[in-house]
């Protein structure tokens, strides 16, 4: 997949999601600019609370009051944020589907799996009742659930964690969407099932020609599945790069911190380098770069104004003014960088 020639499916422009609370306004998504190409897998990574899941929900306008979404979400040239709800329902679940983070809470416990698949087919296709049941059986078989016709009658609590995740994927794929939003689809699964789910998503992506946005905090999953990676911190995109380039040499201090905090593949054992401190309070962000209180490369210039996300090469974007001074992955960071 060549981003230079591929068709752009989705484009986010200055996407903002603000929650108005008793403690003040919390900006969970802060001016996100991002694009996704046809047939591409885009990884969205960052610590918990960085805004990944809220970004996905904002695309489909699933954020409810006191949250408010603004900006532009261009889906094949149409701004989803301006569509009336009646038209958006045709897109949501039809052209764009979402796999939610926890299938046990996302699935309806009082409806069997077959009913939950066929209600999507009833909403977004013209299939007869008999054909919907046949399609539901086909979908369960597609995602690797044995005895699919019999399992359609089972309820979510009768499925294991991995099978519930597969059922969620079957529901998301029911209408042959062109975009799949996958919110940590392998969370809490053992590594064997995780590998099966990821291979399944990649196979279905190729079969159906979908674009995929994959939210995860597992960098191993990113390396295995993603074409490009967007790194989020405090509601902002701080780096965008092809996956191979990002793992070879990150160009934002936060990305470098994420890579240093996971075990490497070196033959010699090295201590992990954790990121100090904790993510900032979204209601009271520090001046300048929001990562500056935790960054070993911080200088006075970092604290003056928030760095803009800008192109540093033909394929990479970074919001770090010291992108060209970062050490290689697994190298000890400098104890202090002078202003």
VOBA-1610 file (N, C-alpha, C; in pm, whole numbers, padded with zeros to 5 digits, always signed):
BEGIN
Unk+00084-00119+00000Unk+00000+00000+00000Unk+00088+00124+00000Unk+00071+00205-00105Unk+00151+00327-00120Unk+00064+00447-00088Unk+00089+00517+00027Unk+00007+00630+00065Unk+00007+00742-00038Unk+00111+00747-00121Unk+00119+00854-00219Unk+00013+00838-00327Unk-00026+00713-00358Unk-00121+00688-00466Unk-00256+00636-00417Unk-00263+00591-00291Unk-00387+00533-00240Unk-00494+00640-00218Unk-00619+00597-00228Unk-00733+00687-00207Unk-00748+00717-00058Unk-00772+00843-00024Unk-00794+00880+00115Unk-00939+00848+00154Unk-00955+00762+00253Unk-01088+00726+00301Unk-01139+00826+00404Unk-01053+00858+00499Unk-01094+00938+00614Unk-00991+01047+00639Unk-01039+01166+00671Unk-00948+01275+00706Unk-01006+01352+00823Unk-00927+01365+00928Unk-00967+01442+01045Unk-00894+01576+01041Unk-00971+01684+01059Unk-00913+01818+01059Unk-00953+01891+01186Unk-00855+01922+01266Unk-00876+01998+01390Unk-00989+01937+01474Unk-00988+01806+01489Unk-01091+01737+01567Unk-01070+01764+01716Unk-01175+01813+01781Unk-01168+01844+01924Unk-01290+01786+01995Unk-01263+01726+02113Unk-01370+01675+02197Unk-01348+01727+02338Unk-01444+01806+02385Unk-01433+01871+02515Unk-01546+01823+02604Unk-01511+01785+02727Unk-01611+01746+02827Unk-01620+01858+02930Unk-01739+01912+02947Unk-01760+02020+03044Unk-01805+01957+03177Unk-01721+01969+03278Unk-01746+01906+03407Unk-01744+02011+03517Unk-01775+01967+03638Unk-01774+02058+03753Unk-01634+02111+03781Unk-01532+02037+03739Unk-01394+02081+03759Unk-01343+02170+03646Unk-01426+02190+03545Unk-01385+02272+03432Unk-01389+02192+03303Unk-01344+02252+03195Unk-01345+02188+03064Unk-01225+02096+03049Unk-01251+01971+03011Unk-01145+01872+02986Unk-01139+01846+02836Unk-01028+01880+02774Unk-01013+01859+02630Unk-00946+01724+02607Unk-01030+01622+02579Unk-00979+01486+02563Unk-00915+01464+02427Unk-00965+01533+02324Unk-00906+01529+02191Unk-00881+01673+02151Unk-00755+01706+02123Unk-00715+01846+02113Unk-00653+01877+01976Unk-00739+01908+01879Unk-00690+01951+01748Unk-00621+01842+01669Unk-00683+01723+01660Unk-00622+01610+01589Unk-00639+01627+01439Unk-00528+01614+01367Unk-00526+01612+01220Unk-00466+01478+01177Unk-00543+01401+01101Unk-00500+01266+01068Unk-00571+01221+00942Unk-00507+01132+00865Unk-00572+01077+00746Unk-00551+00926+00742Unk-00643+00859+00674Unk-00634+00713+00657Unk-00661+00682+00511Unk-00577+00595+00455Unk-00589+00559+00314Unk-00658+00424+00298Unk-00711+00402+00182Unk-00780+00277+00151Unk-00684+00159+00165Unk-00727+00056+00239Unk-00645-00063+00258Unk-00532-00048+00357Unk-00528+00064+00430Unk-00419+00090+00525Unk-00461+00052+00667Unk-00363+00005+00745Unk-00383-00015+00888Unk-00304+00093+00961Unk-00375+00180+01030Unk-00314+00290+01104Unk-00323+00260+01253Unk-00208+00253+01320Unk-00206+00230+01464Unk-00215+00361+01539Unk-00296+00364+01643Unk-00309+00482+01730Unk-00266+00439+01869Unk-00151+00489+01915Unk-00091+00439+02039Unk-00069+00553+02138Unk-00052+00513+02264Unk-00028+00609+02372Unk-00075+00549+02503Unk-00039+00614+02613Unk-00080+00567+02745Unk-00231+00578+02762Unk-00283+00511+02864Unk-00424+00525+02899Unk-00455+00671+02931Unk-00565+00721+02878Unk-00602+00859+02901Unk-00547+00956+02800Unk-00480+00905+02695Unk-00421+00996+02596Unk-00522+01043+02492Unk-00640+00981+02487Unk-00744+01026+02396Unk-00772+00934+02279Unk-00715+00814+02280Unk-00729+00723+02165Unk-00874+00679+02144Unk-00934+00623+02248Unk-01072+00572+02235Unk-01171+00685+02210Unk-01151+00800+02273Unk-01241+00914+02252Unk-01232+00962+02108Unk-01114+00953+02048Unk-01099+00992+01908Unk-01186+00904+01819Unk-01182+00773+01841Unk-01265+00683+01761Unk-01413+00712+01779Unk-01455+00731+01904Unk-01596+00759+01931Unk-01638+00894+01871Unk-01545+00987+01867Unk-01576+01118+01810Unk-01599+01109+01659Unk-01526+01021+01592Unk-01543+01004+01448Unk-01687+00966+01415Unk-01745+00877+01496Unk-01882+00831+01472Unk-01987+00907+01553Unk-01945+01015+01617Unk-02036+01098+01698Unk-02106+01014+01806Unk-02027+00930+01872Unk-02079+00850+01983Unk-02052+00916+02117Unk-01996+01036+02115Unk-01972+01112+02238Unk-02100+01188+02272Unk-02151+01167+02392Unk-02276+01231+02433Unk-02247+01339+02536Unk-02344+01432+02558Unk-02326+01536+02660Unk-02290+01475+02795Unk-02198+01539+02871Unk-02146+01675+02854Unk-02031+01689+02754Unk-02007+01588+02673Unk-01903+01598+02572Unk-01952+01670+02448Unk-01863+01743+02383Unk-01896+01815+02260Unk-01783+01798+02160Unk-01818+01755+02036Unk-01720+01731+01931Unk-01728+01843+01829Unk-01611+01893+01787Unk-01605+01995+01683Unk-01490+01964+01589Unk-01484+02039+01479Unk-01382+02015+01378Unk-01444+01957+01253Unk-01367+01877+01180Unk-01413+01817+01055Unk-01373+01670+01051Unk-01470+01583+01017Unk-01443+01441+00995Unk-01490+01411+00854Unk-01397+01412+00759Unk-01431+01390+00619Unk-01426+01241+00586Unk-01543+01186+00556Unk-01553+01047+00515Unk-01591+01045+00367Unk-01495+01012+00283Unk-01515+01014+00138Unk-01569+01150+00093Unk-01517+01256+00154Unk-01553+01391+00115Unk-01672+01451+00186Unk-01741+01372+00271Unk-01858+01421+00345Unk-01821+01440+00491Unk-01856+01556+00546Unk-01827+01585+00686Unk-01931+01517+00775Unk-01889+01413+00848Unk-01982+01338+00933Unk-02037+01422+01047Unk-01964+01524+01088Unk-02011+01606+01200Unk-02127+01697+01160Unk-02152+01710+01031Unk-02262+01794+00985Unk-02382+01714+00935Unk-02369+01581+00931Unk-02480+01499+00882Unk-02593+01494+00984Unk-02719+01494+00938Unk-02829+01469+01031Unk-02822+01325+01083Unk-02876+01301+01199Unk-02866+01170+01262Unk-02921+01058+01174Unk-03027+01085+01099Unk-03087+00983+01014Unk-02989+00935+00906Unk-02912+01026+00848Unk-02813+00988+00747Unk-02689+00927+00811Unk-02653+00976+00929Unk-02535+00922+00996Unk-02555+00776+01033Unk-02679+00737+01066Unk-02706+00598+01102Unk-02677+00502+00987Unk-02689+00551+00864Unk-02657+00467+00748Unk-02506+00445+00736Unk-02430+00543+00779Unk-02284+00532+00776Unk-02235+00450+00894Unk-02287+00483+01013Unk-02245+00416+01137Unk-02298+00273+01138Unk-02206+00178+01135Unk-02245+00037+01132Unk-02262-00016+00992Unk-02274+00073+00894Unk-02285+00031+00755Unk-02154+00047+00682Unk-02114+00174+00658Unk-01987+00199+00590Unk-01870+00199+00688Unk-01896+00242+00811Unk-01792+00244+00915Unk-01840+00161+01033Unk-01762+00064+01074Unk-01798-00020+01188Unk-01692-00006+01297Unk-01732-00043+01419Unk-01640-00029+01532Unk-01642-00154+01618Unk-01523-00198+01656Unk-01508-00305+01755Unk-01477-00237+01887Unk-01565-00252+01984Unk-01547-00183+02111Unk-01449-00259+02200Unk-01401-00188+02302Unk-01287-00235+02380Unk-01317-00361+02460Unk-01434-00369+02521Unk-01464-00483+02608Unk-01592-00552+02558Unk-01578-00669+02492Unk-01695-00733+02431Unk-01802-00775+02531Unk-01764-00807+02654Unk-01864-00853+02750Unk-01961-00741+02786Unk-01915-00617+02783Unk-02005-00505+02811Unk-02064-00447+02683Unk-01998-00465+02569Unk-02050-00413+02443Unk-02161-00501+02386Unk-02153-00631+02410Unk-02258-00722+02363Unk-02378-00715+02456Unk-02497-00730+02398Unk-02621-00727+02476Unk-02640-00863+02545Unk-02643-00867+02678Unk-02649-00997+02747Unk-02783-01069+02733Unk-02890-01002+02691Unk-03021-01066+02684Unk-03060-01106+02541Unk-02973-01081+02446Unk-02996-01125+02308Unk-02890-01226+02269Unk-02932-01330+02198Unk-02831-01426+02155Unk-02746-01366+02044Unk-02635-01432+02013Unk-02539-01378+01917Unk-02603-01363+01779Unk-02686-01459+01741Unk-02751-01451+01611Unk-02838-01328+01597Unk-02914-01295+01700Unk-03000-01176+01696Unk-02917-01049+01685Unk-02801-01046+01750Unk-02719-00926+01748Unk-02651-00904+01612Unk-02627-01014+01540Unk-02572-01000+01405Unk-02683-00963+01306Unk-02797-01030+01317Unk-02903-01009+01218Unk-02967-00870+01232Unk-02965-00809+01351Unk-03022-00675+01362Unk-02938-00574+01285Unk-02806-00596+01279Unk-02720-00511+01197Unk-02750-00532+01049Unk-02768-00658+01009Unk-02801-00689+00870Unk-02937-00631+00832Unk-03031-00634+00923Unk-03164-00580+00895Unk-03159-00428+00873Unk-03071-00362+00948Unk-03060-00216+00940Unk-02987-00171+00814Unk-02886-00248+00771Unk-02797-00199+00666Unk-02800-00280+00537Unk-02885-00381+00526Unk-02897-00457+00401Unk-03044-00479+00368Unk-03067-00533+00249Unk-03203-00566+00205Unk-03228-00715+00206Unk-03151-00788+00283Unk-03163-00934+00287Unk-03293-00976+00354Unk-03347-01090+00308Unk-03464-01148+00372Unk-03424-01210+00505Unk-03523-01247+00585Unk-03495-01307+00715Unk-03411-01433+00701Unk-03445-01516+00602Unk-03370-01640+00581Unk-03227-01611+00539Unk-03211-01512+00450Unk-03077-01477+00405Unk-02993-01413+00516Unk-03059-01337+00605Unk-02986-01278+00718Unk-02931-01387+00809Unk-03011-01490+00834Unk-02964-01600+00919Unk-02848-01674+00852Unk-02859-01691+00721Unk-02751-01759+00648Unk-02623-01675+00652Unk-02639-01543+00638Unk-02522-01453+00642Unk-02460-01452+00781Unk-02543-01456+00886Unk-02491-01460+01023Unk-02408-01586+01046Unk-02457-01698+00994Unk-02380-01823+01006Unk-02248-01812+00931Unk-02253-01752+00813Unk-02132-01734+00732Unk-02031-01645+00804Unk-02079-01542+00872Unk-01989-01450+00942Unk-01919-01519+01059Unk-01994-01598+01136Unk-01931-01670+01248Unk-01827-01769+01197Unk-01857-01831+01084Unk-01758-01922+01024Unk-01637-01845+00976Unk-01659-01726+00921Unk-01551-01642+00871Unk-01454-01604+00980Unk-01505-01576+01102Unk-01417-01536+01212Unk-01365-01654+01293Unk-01394-01776+01245Unk-01332-01893+01304Unk-01402-01953+01424Unk-01533-01933+01436Unk-01608-01994+01547Unk-01662-02129+01499Unk-01626-02239+01566Unk-01673-02371+01521Unk-01823-02389+01542Unk-01882-02478+01463Unk-02028-02504+01467Unk-02107-02373+01466Unk-02086-02289+01366Unk-02145-02155+01369Unk-02297-02153+01374Unk-02362-02243+01304Unk-02508-02242+01301Unk-02566-02266+01439Unk-02505-02357+01514Unk-02553-02386+01650Unk-02517-02272+01746Unk-02399-02211+01727Unk-02355-02106+01821Unk-02434-01976+01807Unk-02506-01960+01695Unk-02588-01841+01680Unk-02693-01830+01791Unk-02733-01943+01847Unk-02837-01943+01950Unk-02781-01917+02089Unk-02649-01913+02101Unk-02587-01894+02232Unk-02585-01746+02269Unk-02578-01722+02401Unk-02571-01586+02454Unk-02424-01551+02485Unk-02393-01423+02498Unk-02252-01384+02519Unk-02185-01455+02635Unk-02257-01481+02746Unk-02192-01544+02862Unk-02152-01688+02834Unk-02204-01746+02725Unk-02169-01883+02689Unk-02046-01890+02599Unk-01990-01774+02565Unk-01870-01767+02482Unk-01750-01735+02571Unk-01634-01785+02532Unk-01510-01747+02600Unk-01472-01605+02558Unk-01369-01549+02624Unk-01327-01413+02592Unk-01286-01397+02446Unk-01209-01493+02396Unk-01165-01487+02257Unk-01281-01501+02160Unk-01376-01587+02193Unk-01491-01607+02104Unk-01585-01487+02109Unk-01597-01421+02224Unk-01677-01298+02228Unk-01614-01190+02141Unk-01480-01184+02143Unk-01412-01086+02059Unk-01437-01118+01911Unk-01434-01245+01876Unk-01462-01285+01739Unk-01607-01253+01701Unk-01699-01271+01795Unk-01839-01238+01768Unk-01854-01088+01744Unk-01780-01005+01822Unk-01783-00861+01801Unk-01731-00825+01661Unk-01627-00895+01617Unk-01573-00871+01484Unk-01676-00910+01378Unk-01746-01023+01401Unk-01849-01066+01307Unk-01959-00962+01293Unk-02002-00904+01405Unk-02105-00800+01402Unk-02054-00677+01326Unk-01927-00639+01352Unk-01870-00522+01287Unk-01857-00541+01137Unk-01834-00666+01092Unk-01813-00693+00950Unk-01940-00729+00876Unk-02052-00732+00946Unk-02178-00781+00887Unk-02215-00707+00759Unk-02194-00577+00754Unk-02237-00497+00639Unk-02123-00467+00541Unk-02013-00543+00550Unk-01897-00522+00464Unk-01850-00376+00465Unk-01810-00325+00581Unk-01771-00184+00592Unk-01642-00156+00516Unk-01622-00027+00484Unk-01499+00016+00420Unk-01399+00069+00521Unk-01444+00090+00645Unk-01354+00136+00752Unk-01390+00064+00879Unk-01289+00009+00945Unk-01307-00060+01073Unk-01229+00014+01180Unk-01300+00057+01284Unk-01238+00121+01399Unk-01227+00015+01509Unk-01105-00026+01538Unk-01082-00136+01633Unk-01020-00080+01761Unk-01098-00077+01867Unk-01053-00020+01994Unk-01000-00130+02085Unk-00869-00149+02080Unk-00800-00251+02160Unk-00869-00387+02148Unk-00877-00442+02027Unk-00951-00567+02008Unk-00886-00688+02071Unk-00761-00676+02119Unk-00694-00792+02180Unk-00668-00773+02329Unk-00730-00673+02390Unk-00711-00648+02533Unk-00755-00769+02616Unk-00672-00808+02712Unk-00703-00913+02810Unk-00711-01053+02747Unk-00667-01068+02623Unk-00664-01201+02561Unk-00524-01260+02575Unk-00517-01393+02587Unk-00385-01455+02594Unk-00317-01442+02457Unk-00185-01461+02456Unk-00107-01429+02336Unk-00147-01515+02216Unk-00189-01639+02240Unk-00229-01726+02128Unk-00354-01672+02060Unk-00456-01638+02141Unk-00580-01584+02087Unk-00554-01446+02026Unk-00468-01368+02089Unk-00435-01236+02036Unk-00376-01247+01896Unk-00286-01341+01877Unk-00226-01361+01746Unk-00330-01403+01643Unk-00422-01489+01684Unk-00528-01533+01592Unk-00618-01417+01552Unk-00654-01331+01648Unk-00741-01217+01620Unk-00673-01120+01525Unk-00545-01092+01548Unk-00473-00998+01462Unk-00459-01052+01320Unk-00426-01180+01307Unk-00416-01240+01174Unk-00551-01239+01104Unk-00658-01260+01181Unk-00792-01256+01126Unk-00825-01117+01072Unk-00794-01012+01150Unk-00823-00876+01106Unk-00747-00841+00979Unk-00619-00882+00972Unk-00539-00853+00853Unk-00592-00929+00731Unk-00633-01054+00753Unk-00687-01132+00640Unk-00817-01071+00590Unk-00905-01031+00683Unk-01032-00972+00644Unk-01012-00835+00581Unk-00911-00762+00628Unk-00880-00632+00568Unk-00844-00649+00422Unk-00762-00749+00391Unk-00724-00774+00253Unk-00842-00826+00171Unk-00923-00913+00232Unk-01037-00972+00161Unk-01142-00867+00126Unk-01172-00779+00223Unk-01279-00681+00206Unk-01229-00546+00158Unk-01097-00525+00153Unk-01042-00397+00110Unk-01067-00284+00207Unk-01071-00314+00336Unk-01102-00212+00437Unk-00980-00131+00474Unk-01006-00010+00525Unk-00907+00062+00602Unk-00932+00032+00749Unk-00828+00030+00830Unk-00841-00004+00972Unk-00766+00099+01056Unk-00833+00150+01160Unk-00764+00226+01264Unk-00761+00138+01388Unk-00642+00103+01432Unk-00624+00009+01543Unk-00572+00084+01664Unk-00654+00094+01767Unk-00614+00156+01893Unk-00553+00050+01983Unk-00434+00076+02033Unk-00369-00018+02122Unk-00260+00053+02201Unk-00221-00006+02314Unk-00103+00041+02385Unk+00008-00063+02378Unk-00015-00169+02299Unk+00080-00278+02285Unk+00165-00253+02159Unk+00290-00215+02179Unk+00376-00183+02065Unk+00412-00307+01984Unk+00406-00424+02045Unk+00426-00547+01970Unk+00316-00569+01867Unk+00193-00537+01905Unk+00080-00546+01813Unk+00098-00447+01698Unk+00145-00328+01729Unk+00168-00226+01627Unk+00271-00275+01525Unk+00382-00329+01574Unk+00488-00375+01486Unk+00440-00488+01395Unk+00347-00568+01446Unk+00300-00686+01373Unk+00196-00652+01267Unk+00120-00545+01286Unk+00002-00524+01204Unk-00005-00391+01128Unk+00061-00287+01174Unk+00031-00152+01124Unk+00125-00108+01012Unk+00068-00034+00916Unk+00147+00029+00811Unk+00206+00161+00861Unk+00122+00242+00924Unk+00166+00369+00982Unk+00123+00374+01128Unk+00187+00464+01203Unk+00157+00478+01345Unk+00139+00626+01378Unk+00035+00657+01454Unk+00016+00791+01508Unk+00023+00780+01660Unk+00109+00859+01722Unk+00130+00855+01866Unk+00055+00971+01930Unk-00027+00941+02032Unk-00105+01043+02101Unk-00054+01066+02241Unk-00059+01193+02283Unk-00026+01228+02421Unk-00111+01348+02460Unk-00181+01337+02572Unk-00263+01446+02626Unk-00361+01500+02522Unk-00419+01409+02443Unk-00521+01448+02347Unk-00468+01497+02214Unk-00336+01501+02195Unk-00277+01552+02071Unk-00197+01443+02000Unk-00192+01452+01868Unk-00100+01368+01791Unk+00039+01432+01800Unk+00137+01355+01847Unk+00272+01410+01862Unk+00371+01354+01761Unk+00336+01242+01697Unk+00424+01189+01593Unk+00343+01097+01502Unk+00373+01103+01372Unk+00314+01013+01273Unk+00428+00965+01184Unk+00434+00832+01164Unk+00543+00777+01083Unk+00507+00638+01035Unk+00567+00592+00925Unk+00556+00450+00891Unk+00608+00366+01007Unk+00546+00251+01030Unk+00581+00171+01148Unk+00729+00135+01150Unk+00784+00096+01037Unk+00925+00054+01035Unk+01017+00169+01071Unk+00986+00290+01024Unk+01070+00405+01054Unk+01058+00447+01200Unk+00937+00439+01252Unk+00917+00480+01391Unk+00993+00389+01487Unk+00991+00258+01462Unk+01061+00166+01551Unk+01213+00178+01534Unk+01257+00214+01414Unk+01401+00228+01393Unk+01456+00353+01461Unk+01382+00464+01452Unk+01429+00588+01514Unk+01310+00681+01537Unk+01256+00681+01662Unk+01147+00774+01692Unk+01194+00918+01683Unk+01101+01008+01650Unk+01133+01149+01637Unk+01053+01236+01733Unk+01003+01176+01839Unk+00945+01253+01949Unk+00991+01189+02079Unk+01022+01270+02178Unk+01075+01218+02304Unk+00976+01124+02371Unk+00846+01148+02355Unk+00747+01059+02416Unk+00748+00923+02347Unk+00756+00920+02215Unk+00764+00792+02144Unk+00887+00714+02187Unk+01000+00784+02200Unk+01122+00720+02246Unk+01103+00662+02386Unk+01033+00735+02473Unk+01005+00685+02607Unk+00919+00559+02605Unk+00818+00556+02516Unk+00735+00436+02505Unk+00817+00316+02461Unk+00902+00334+02361Unk+00982+00223+02310Unk+01086+00177+02412Unk+01140+00269+02489Unk+01240+00232+02590Unk+01178+00161+02710Unk+01048+00175+02728Unk+00984+00118+02847Unk+00934-00025+02825Unk+00959-00081+02706Unk+00923-00220+02681Unk+01049-00300+02652Unk+01049-00431+02680Unk+01169-00512+02656Unk+01205-00514+02509Unk+01335-00509+02480Unk+01383-00517+02343Unk+01418-00660+02306Unk+01470-00677+02185Unk+01504-00811+02137Unk+01654-00836+02139Unk+01727-00755+02216Unk+01872-00770+02217Unk+01912-00898+02291Unk+02028-00951+02252Unk+02078-01073+02317Unk+02126-01044+02459Unk+02172-00922+02481Unk+02215-00884+02616Unk+02100-00818+02691Unk+02087-00851+02818Unk+01979-00795+02899Unk+02014-00653+02940Unk+01915-00563+02924Unk+01934-00424+02962Unk+01817-00379+03048Unk+01842-00293+03143Unk+01731-00244+03225Unk+01636-00158+03141Unk+01508-00168+03171Unk+01410-00084+03103Unk+01426+00060+03152Unk+01387+00153+03067Unk+01396+00295+03102Unk+01254+00349+03109Unk+01195+00353+03227Unk+01055+00397+03236Unk+01042+00547+03214Unk+00922+00589+03173Unk+00892+00730+03163Unk+00857+00781+03302Unk+00926+00879+03355Unk+00896+00926+03491Unk+00762+01000+03497Unk+00706+01007+03617Unk+00584+01086+03637Unk+00461+01020+03579Unk+00358+01100+03558Unk+00229+01052+03510Unk+00175+01149+03406Unk+00081+01103+03320Unk+00022+01194+03222Unk-00040+01316+03290Unk-00044+01430+03222Unk-00091+01554+03285Unk-00242+01557+03304Unk-00285+01643+03393Unk-00427+01670+03413Unk-00479+01749+03294Unk-00578+01696+03222Unk-00627+01761+03102Unk-00694+01894+03130Unk-00734+01916+03255Unk-00795+02044+03292Unk-00689+02148+03329Unk-00564+02104+03341Unk-00458+02196+03383Unk-00326+02154+03319Unk-00318+02167+03186Unk-00198+02125+03115Unk-00082+02219+03144Unk+00040+02168+03148Unk+00156+02255+03170Unk+00177+02347+03050Unk+00244+02460+03068Unk+00270+02549+02954Unk+00365+02484+02855Unk+00349+02522+02727Unk+00437+02467+02626Unk+00402+02324+02592Unk+00505+02243+02570Unk+00485+02102+02537Unk+00428+02028+02656Unk+00315+01957+02642Unk+00256+01888+02758Unk+00343+01776+02813Unk+00440+01727+02734Unk+00528+01620+02780Unk+00650+01674+02854Unk+00668+01806+02856Unk+00791+01865+02909Unk+00821+01827+03054Unk+00721+01815+03147Unk+00756+01778+03285Unk+00816+01638+03298Unk+00798+01552+03197Unk+00846+01415+03204Unk+00962+01389+03109Unk+01004+01488+03035Unk+01096+01469+02923Unk+01241+01493+02965Unk+01332+01398+02937Unk+01474+01419+02970Unk+01544+01516+02875Unk+01478+01551+02766Unk+01538+01642+02668Unk+01485+01785+02681Unk+01406+01811+02784Unk+01338+01940+02796Unk+01438+02055+02808Unk+01404+02166+02742Unk+01478+02291+02755Unk+01377+02402+02780Unk+01427+02520+02807Unk+01336+02633+02829Unk+01246+02659+02710Unk+01298+02635+02590Unk+01219+02658+02469Unk+01096+02568+02464Unk+01106+02449+02525Unk+00992+02356+02525Unk+00875+02410+02607Unk+00907+02497+02704Unk+00805+02545+02796Unk+00740+02676+02752Unk+00788+02731+02642Unk+00737+02862+02599Unk+00607+02850+02522Unk+00600+02756+02428Unk+00478+02738+02350Unk+00466+02593+02307Unk+00343+02554+02277Unk+00316+02416+02240Unk+00366+02391+02098Unk+00460+02297+02079Unk+00512+02272+01944Unk+00402+02221+01851Unk+00402+02269+01728Unk+00305+02224+01629Unk+00351+02093+01566Unk+00255+02012+01526Unk+00287+01889+01452Unk+00322+01929+01309Unk+00446+01902+01268Unk+00490+01947+01137Unk+00574+01841+01068Unk+00583+01853+00937Unk+00658+01756+00858Unk+00808+01774+00882Unk+00876+01664+00910Unk+01022+01666+00923Unk+01088+01585+00812Unk+01006+01514+00733Unk+01051+01445+00613Unk+00928+01420+00527Unk+00946+01353+00415Unk+00832+01328+00325Unk+00732+01230+00384Unk+00773+01153+00485Unk+00685+01050+00541Unk+00656+01069+00690Unk+00717+01170+00754Unk+00709+01177+00900Unk+00665+01314+00947Unk+00587+01312+01058Unk+00545+01433+01127Unk+00588+01422+01272Unk+00627+01534+01331Unk+00667+01535+01472Unk+00630+01668+01535Unk+00597+01663+01665Unk+00569+01784+01742Unk+00674+01801+01851Unk+00800+01767+01819Unk+00910+01779+01915Unk+01019+01867+01855Unk+01057+01974+01925Unk+01159+02064+01870Unk+01299+02004+01878Unk+01313+01893+01954Unk+01443+01827+01965Unk+01444+01693+01891Unk+01361+01681+01786Unk+01347+01552+01717Unk+01478+01501+01661Unk+01570+01592+01624Unk+01697+01551+01564Unk+01806+01525+01667Unk+01773+01538+01797Unk+01873+01516+01902Unk+01844+01392+01985Unk+01741+01317+01949Unk+01702+01201+02029Unk+01801+01087+02013Unk+01826+01019+02123Unk+01915+00903+02123Unk+01844+00783+02059Unk+01920+00682+02014Unk+01857+00560+01962Unk+01777+00489+02070Unk+01688+00403+02030Unk+01609+00324+02124Unk+01701+00238+02209Unk+01670+00229+02339Unk+01745+00151+02438Unk+01881+00211+02475Unk+01909+00333+02428Unk+02028+00405+02475Unk+01988+00488+02595Unk+02079+00503+02691Unk+02047+00585+02808Unk+02028+00731+02766Unk+01917+00794+02807Unk+01897+00934+02772Unk+01995+01024+02847Unk+02019+01143+02796Unk+02112+01234+02865Unk+02057+01274+03001Unk+02141+01284+03103Unk+02091+01321+03234Unk+02034+01462+03236Unk+02085+01547+03149Unk+02035+01685+03144Unk+02076+01747+03012Unk+01983+01815+02950Unk+02014+01886+02826Unk+02008+02034+02856Unk+02114+02105+02825Unk+02119+02247+02853Unk+02033+02326+02754Unk+01969+02434+02800Unk+01887+02516+02710Unk+01970+02571+02594
//
